[in-house]
Amino acid sequence: MPNTNWLLGLACPRCGSQGPLQIDTLLTLTVTDAGPVAFDADNAAWTPHAGCICPACGQSGCVADFTLKTRAGRPGGSLSPGVTDA
């Protein structure tokens, strides 16, 4: 079944796995001297150039490499909630 939320439009180019994927994200943390105390996963973001790994087969690259293509060879679908155009 295709992804419909955070991984919309993403899949491993090698094995076709639609997740989970390990993505290098931009995330704001609340940190004290003792360490992180809270984070807001809903505000996580990444760019098409962020690193991405498929745990199922070990394929690595950037998010753009994991973006599904349309028949015309262009990225398909809209941006996932965590993806920015930067």
Buried (B, 14 or more C-beta within 10 A) or exposed (E): EEBEEBBBBBBBBBEEBBBEBEBBBEBEEEEEEEEEEEEEEEEBBBBBEBBBBBEBEEBBBBBBBBBBEEEEEEEEEEEBEBBEEE
